[in-house]
Amino acid sequence: MLYPYKMTPVFKDYIWGGHNLKRLGKPALKGRVAESWELSAIPGSETKIANGVLKNRSIVDVIKKYGRKKILGDKFTTASMNKGFPLLLKFIDANDRLSIQVHPDNEYAKEIENSLGKTEMWYVIDAKSRATVIHGFAETCKNPVKIRDSILKGKHDGLYREIQVKKGDVVFVPAGTVHALNEGLVVAEIQQNSDLTYRLYDYGRTDSQGNKRPLHINKALDVLSFDNSRALYKGITIHWDNGIESKYLAINEYFCVKEIKSKGGFIELNSKGMFSVFMFLDGEAKIKYSGGKIKVYAMETVFIPAYMGKYMVYGSFLALHIYVPDSALKVYDSLREKGISHEEIIKNAAGAETLKFPLEVVI
């Protein structure tokens, strides 16, 4: 059955969470929530469908029943992609600061953990005044040997780079980048389908039983990149008709992300053999498809199966449109055909600088 699947999230109560997701409109929340896993195939945390004839079926079960091609798309039936799930999507309430941490890349994760690595992106939904994130090392900390020595001795003060962020900002976190959300932030997190996190420092906090959360110093040091990468990206705005403004926020091999703002307009799309996901951040929308229509509210997430066909999204809303492209270079080429320069794409789209371009493009 191919129709827009509204997802039932899985809530996670970590010690740094709060009540901000409910304040922003997340329905059916009780108590403290740190993370709302909106789309997940992680064992034990599989998200379920909330509407239609497949209600209460997990996305994993639906893929098994109807096949990877119909649900995920052609790309995910090839030999190299014919297993697993590509994305993990979350809303995160950093009511308090998160641990300082790092994620491994695919090569290390496969060898050591039998897992995917984790590259991720944050979209800032809400932020207190002068909120910051940790991303890389402080400019005064350039010596890898001294950095390693400080970490091993538990001396973290002044070691990390803090970057001020505000509502609407995009932060890209490649695997290997030391990072953390500090307090006062609510973000949408788009990432590879991995729950691997190596903690370097957790501020000595304890849980309700007085236990400290484990650190993973040796593994973290194995995968750390000591070279800072750029953190903030402003995206590439493409103005569409029909009251819609679309902005490319990220273009890389793991995911592409668009921000879509609608002031009572509509956008017509076609799944064309590739799944996508909408994370609605504000307002209300309706999704009309061949079998009917559904209504969606702020802080809800909708999965569009690969072979659902044509559909329309309309209303007054702000949403992230997320998909895994058949080829990120084709997305790049489509922007070049619109007259956007190579330099502008590299500068403004998160992850675009990691694409492997033909030599003639680089020149």
Sequence and secondary structure as in RCSB ss.txt:
>XXXX:A:sequence
MLYPYKMTPVFKDYIWGGHNLKRLGKPALKGRVAESWELSAIPGSETKIANGVLKNRSIVDVIKKYGRKKILGDK
FTTASMNKGFPLLLKFIDANDRLSIQVHPDNEYAKEIENSLGKTEMWYVIDAKSRATVIHGFAETCKNPVKIRDS
ILKGKHDGLYREIQVKKGDVVFVPAGTVHALNEGLVVAEIQQNSDLTYRLYDYGRTDSQGNKRPLHINKALDVLS
FDNSRALYKGITIHWDNGIESKYLAINEYFCVKEIKSKGGFIELNSKGMFSVFMFLDGEAKIKYSGGKIKVYAME
TVFIPAYMGKYMVYGSFLALHIYVPDSALKVYDSLREKGISHEEIIKNAAGAETLKFPLEVVI
>XXXX:A:secstr
  S EEEE EEE  TT BSHHHHTT SS  S BSEEEEE  STT   EE SSTTTT BHHHHHHHH HHHHTBGG
GGSTTTSSS SEEEEEEEESS   EEE   HHHIIIIISS    EEEEEEEE TT EEEEEE TT   HHHHHHH
HHTT  TT EEEEE  TT EEEE TT  EEE SSEEEEEEEES    EEEE TT B TTS B    HHHHHHH  
 S    EE  EEEE STTEEEEEEEESSS EEEEEEEEEEEEEEE TTB EEEEEEEEEEEEEETTEEEEEETTE
EEEE TT  EEEEEEEEEEEEEE  S HHHHHHHHHHTT  HHHHHHHSBTGGGS   HHHH 
